[in-house]
Amino acid sequence: MLSHEINRKFRDRINQGGAILMPGAANALAARVIADLGFEAIYLSGAGLTNTYLGMPDLGFISLPEIAQHTSTIRNTTDLPIVVDADTGFGNALNVHHTVRTLERAGASAIQLEDQINPKRCGHFAGKDVVDIEEARSRIKAAADARQDPNFLIIARTDARATRGFNEAIDRAAAFAEDGADITFVEAPENVQEIRDIPARLEGIPQLVNLVVGGKTPIMGLDELDKMGFSFVLYANVALQGALYGMQNALSLLKADQQLGENGPVASFKTRQAAVQKDVWDELESRYTGK
């Protein structure tokens, strides 16, 4: 399916209402599993990509070319909408303009931009700060101007809650919507009342809430968040945390026992091949070679 058609359907789905449960993928294999399980959209996590691709913490180490490469790779594996975490846009408004054009061409359906200073850090880490409101708004204006497909979505995130308070975070989100953001994202609310207040105070603007397992925001059910008015419920790194847990278990057992078969805590060889659609490639090989 062509990207513009994916994007149109994605916008239509959002306009229909009802919260979308969106897991994050750090690579194409995770995206394939997400698609196979029937989720509606995929989030390319900057933190997850930094952790898995570089083996480093989410402290602004990943670059635009690396994110674009992984966006393109994931687009090649699925027709699901891809929401791409582009951190701060990698600089000023001009850099944001280039970032949007690059990721839209790579196959993103939406881009998430935040108002942190450079280099950014994970929204649930201490020590982060945000740029002044004028610079933050210039990023969103540039993003809105840069998109070529009108159905390509701009998600504007603010991290102001941690350093400037909840009210400023709400004010920033409202300003970003005025500047062309389609969806706003107040990062790291710290209690249920704050979560409830986000869609109530930003009425009419689609909202994303990020539930980080072990992070600052309380975990809540999809139905409850849907009733509050959220459009997206994001679990950016559940797949990564689950994979890390599984690797540690399987490798610990291998280290202890010096051997490991399919009765161990691993997916079977058959399941692994199914996940990467080996049967599709076998059929293609047979069609082109007659073997």
N, C-alpha and C positions, 0 to 999 in steps of 0.2 A: 504494500500500500504506500502511496506517495505521502511525504511528510505533511503537505498542506491539507490532505484529506484526514490524516490522523489528528492534526491540530483542530480542524473544524469539528470533528466528532467529540474531541476532548472539551472544547468550549461548550458545545451543546450539552454534554453530560453535566458539566458544572452548572449550567443554567437550569437544568432540570431540578436541581436541589438534591439534598441528601448527602451526607458526609462520605467522602471517598477515603477508604483505608489504604494508605500508601506506604509500602515498605521500601527501604533503601537497598540499592545494589552497589557493590564496589567493583564489580567486574561483570563481564558478559555471562559467565556461568550462573552467578546469582540472579541476574536478570532473567535468564532462561527458567530457572526454578520458580521465580515470582510469577512469570507468565503462565507456566504450566499449572500452577496452583489456582489460577483464576482471578488474580488481583486485577484492578482496573488501570493502574498506572505504576510507574517505576520512578524512584528518586535516585539520581546519581549523587551519592554522598561525597562531598569533598573530604570530610573526615575519614570516611571509609576508604576512599581512594588513597589518601595519604598513608593511612595505616597499612593497607594491603600492598600497595604498589611500591611505596618507599620504606615501609617499616618504621615510620616516624609518627610523632604525635601531630594533632591538628593545630599547628602553629604557623600556618601560612606558607608551607613549603611547596605545595603543588602549584604547577604553572598552567597557563591557558592551553598551550599545545598538548599537554598531557591530558587535561580534561576533555579537549576536543577529540583527541584520539579515542578515548574511552567512550565518549558519546557516540561517535561513529561506529565503534565496534558493537555497542549495545543496540544501536539502531539496526545493525545488520542481523541481529538475532531475534528481533521482536517488532511487532506492529503496535505495541502498547505505547501510550504517551510517555515521554521521558522528561521529567522535571530535573534540570541540571543545577546543582549548587555551584555558583560561580564566585563564591566568597564576596569580596569587595568590588569585583569587576577588574581587579588587577591595576588599579591606579585611579586617575581622575576621570572626568566625564568623557574625555576623548578615548581613553582606554576602555571604558564601559561600552561606548559605541562600537568599537572594534570587537570586543568580547561578544556582544550580542550577535553581530553579523557572523562571527566565526562559529558560534555554537548553534545558531539557527541553520547554517549551512551543513553543520555536522549531523543534524537530525534531531536536535532538541525540540520539544513541544512547548517548554516553558523554561525560563531562567530565573533563578533566585539570586538577588543581590542584597547585600547588607550594608549597614552604615558604620561598621567598625573602622578604626584606624588601620593603616597598613604597618606591619603585617598583622593580619587578623588572628584570632584564636578561637577554639571551640567555644560555642555559646554557653556551655556549662562549666567552663574553666574560670578561675579567679584571674584578675589582672587585666581584663579586657577594657576597652574604652571605645567611644564613638566619636566620629568627626562632628564638626558643627553642622547645624541644620541646613545651611545654605549649600555646603558641599554634598551632604547626603541627598538633598533634593535634586541637585544637578546630575547626580548619577542616575536617578530614576527618569528624569526628563530625557537624558541622552539615550537610555535604554528604550524608552517608548518611541523616540524618533528613529532609532536604528532598525527596529524590526521591519521586515519586508512583508511577511505574512500577517495580516491583521488579526489572525487567530492565534498567533504566537503570543504566549502569556508572559507578563512581567509580574514576578512575585517579589515584593519589597519587604525585607526583614529589618527590624530594628532591635538592637541589643541594648537600648537605652535603659531598660528596666534595672539592670544591675548597677549602673553608676549614676543615673540621673532621675531614677524613680519611675514608678508605673505610669503616672499621669503624663510625663513627657513622652514615654513610649507610645501611649495612645495618641498623643498629639502628632507625633512623627508619622505614625501609621496613617492617620487621616490626611496629613499633608502629602504623603507619597501617593495616596489614591487620587488626590487632586492633580498630581504630576503625571498620571498615566498608568500607575500600577493597577493591575487587574485584581490582584489578591494581596493582602497584607499579612504579616507574620510577626507577631510580638514574641520574641524569643525569651524563654526561661521565666514564665510566670511561676510564682513560688507557692501559691496556695489555690484552693478550689475557687474562692471568691474572685481572685484575679482572673482565672480562666473564664469564669462565668461573665465577668465584666467586659472581656475583650469584644465578643460579638455584640453584646448589648450596647456598648458605647461606640462601636463602629458599625452601626446598623446600615445594612444595604451594601456593605463591602465584603466580598468573600474573604474568609479567614482561614489560616492554617495554624494548627497547634502541633508542636513537636514534642512527642513523648519519648524521652531518653531514659532507657532502663538504667537506673542508678544515678540519674541526673537530678536537677533541682525541681523539676515540674512533677506534681503528683500524677500517677498513672490513673486514668479513668476509662470507663467503657465507651465503646463507639456509639452506642445508642444514646447515652447521656450527652456526649459531646455534639451529636447530631441535633438533639433537641435544643441545645444551647445556641445552635446556629452555625457551627463550624462547617466549612466546605471540605477541608482536608484534615485527616488525622495521620500524622507522619510518625513512622517508626524508622528513623534513618539508618540505624545500624543493628537492628535485631538479627538480620542474616549474618552479619559479620561477627557479632558476639556469640551467636549460636555456632558458627563455623569454628571460631577460636576455642570454644568449649569442647566441641567435638574433636578437634585436632589434639588438644591437650589430653583428652581421655584416651584416644586411640594410640597416640604415641607413648603415653605413660605405660599403657598395657604392653605395647611392643617392647619398651625398654625393660620392663619387669620380667616378661615371659620369654623374650628373645625370639618370639614368633607370633604371627597373627593371621588367622584365617577369616573367612566370611561370617563366622559365628561371632566375630568381635564387633565392637561398636563402630562399624563402618557400613557405608552403602555397598551393595553388591556390585560386582563388575558389570552385570547386566543393567542395573539401575544407573550406573555411571555413564554407560554408552547411550542409554535412552535419554539422559539429560542433555547430551550434546547432539542428539538426533543422528546417530551413526547410520540408522536405517535409511534415512533420506539420502545420505552420501553414497551408501551402497547401491541404492536404486539409480542414482545419477551415473555412477561408475558403470553399472550394467547397461544403461541406455547408451552411453557414449562409446563403450569398448566392446559390448557384447559378451562380457565375462560375468 
